Amino acid sequence: MVVFTGKMNRTNKLKEKKMEKERLNEYNGWENYETWCVKSWLDNDEFSQNLVLTMAEDAIERAKGDDAFSAKHLLAIALQDEVNEWLYHYQDNTELPGMFNDLLSSSVGRVNYSEIAENVLEDME
């Protein structure tokens, strides 16, 4: 016979709440909306697609001679740098009020570039 204590029920409820929160943060199979959105835009036009493929090929080549970093890691860094460069260029050339710049920067900061890199590399196999 199994007897559940109040503490066990609270622990289970906390686990359920955590799992529900994680599920709600996912978006179309991606970690969050921001990650899905960046990946969708990178896939959206030929220029971005070719740029990402070139970056992936470069990451694969560089990883061959580097025991410290994988192609996934190198590609994630390259993607993050590129998106941040686009963001800074956009911010420098527009007159967005500070609040909107802060929101935009915050959203870009939530992107899981490692997840995008893993997906790109898997698609190349």
C-alpha positions in Angstrom: 0.0 0.0 0.0 1.4 3.4 -1.0 0.7 6.4 1.2 1.2 9.9 -0.1 2.2 12.6 2.2 1.3 16.3 1.9 4.9 17.0 1.1 4.9 14.5 -1.8 1.7 16.1 -3.2 3.3 19.6 -3.0 6.4 18.3 -4.8 4.3 16.8 -7.6 2.3 20.0 -7.9 5.5 22.0 -8.2 6.8 19.6 -10.9 3.5 19.8 -12.8 3.6 23.6 -12.6 7.2 23.7 -13.9 6.4 21.3 -16.8 3.3 23.4 -17.7 5.4 26.6 -17.6 8.0 25.0 -19.9 5.3 23.8 -22.2 3.8 27.2 -22.4 7.2 28.8 -23.3 7.6 26.4 -26.2 6.5 27.6 -29.7 6.0 25.4 -32.7 8.5 22.9 -31.3 11.1 25.5 -30.6 12.3 26.6 -27.1 10.4 29.9 -27.4 8.7 32.3 -29.8 11.9 34.4 -30.3 13.9 31.3 -31.4 11.2 30.2 -33.8 10.8 33.7 -35.2 14.6 34.2 -35.9 14.8 30.7 -37.5 11.7 31.4 -39.6 13.2 34.7 -40.9 16.5 33.0 -41.6 14.6 30.5 -43.7 12.4 33.1 -45.3 14.6 34.3 -48.2 17.4 33.1 -50.4 20.0 35.6 -49.1 19.5 34.5 -45.5 19.4 30.9 -46.4 22.7 31.1 -48.3 24.3 33.1 -45.6 23.4 30.5 -42.9 24.6 27.6 -45.1 27.9 29.4 -45.7 28.2 30.1 -42.0 27.4 26.4 -41.2 30.0 25.1 -43.7 32.6 27.5 -42.2 31.7 26.3 -38.7 32.1 22.6 -39.8 35.5 23.3 -41.3 36.7 25.3 -38.3 35.5 22.6 -35.9 37.7 20.0 -37.6 40.8 21.7 -36.4 39.4 22.7 -33.0 39.1 20.3 -30.1 37.5 22.8 -27.8 34.5 23.8 -29.9 32.0 21.9 -31.9 30.5 23.0 -35.2 27.2 23.6 -33.4 28.9 25.9 -30.9 30.8 27.8 -33.6 27.7 28.2 -35.7 25.6 29.4 -32.8 28.2 32.1 -32.0 28.3 33.1 -35.7 24.5 33.3 -35.9 24.2 35.3 -32.7 26.9 37.7 -33.9 25.1 38.2 -37.3 21.7 38.8 -35.8 23.2 41.2 -33.3 24.9 43.0 -36.1 21.6 43.3 -38.0 20.0 44.6 -34.8 22.6 47.2 -34.1 22.5 48.4 -37.7 18.7 48.7 -37.5 18.9 50.5 -34.2 21.5 52.9 -35.5 19.4 53.8 -38.6 16.0 54.2 -37.0 14.5 56.5 -34.4 12.8 54.0 -32.2 12.0 55.3 -28.7 14.1 53.7 -25.9 11.3 51.4 -24.7 11.0 49.8 -28.1 14.8 49.4 -28.5 14.9 47.8 -25.0 12.1 45.4 -25.9 13.7 44.5 -29.2 17.1 43.9 -27.6 15.4 41.8 -24.9 13.6 39.6 -27.4 16.8 39.0 -29.4 18.5 38.1 -26.2 16.0 35.2 -25.6 16.9 33.5 -28.9 18.4 30.0 -28.5 21.1 30.1 -31.2 22.4 26.7 -30.2 19.0 25.2 -31.0 19.0 27.0 -34.4 22.5 25.8 -35.1 21.7 22.2 -34.3 18.7 22.3 -36.6 20.7 23.8 -39.5 23.4 21.2 -39.1 20.9 18.4 -38.9 19.3 19.7 -42.1 22.6 19.6 -43.9 23.2 15.9 -43.2 
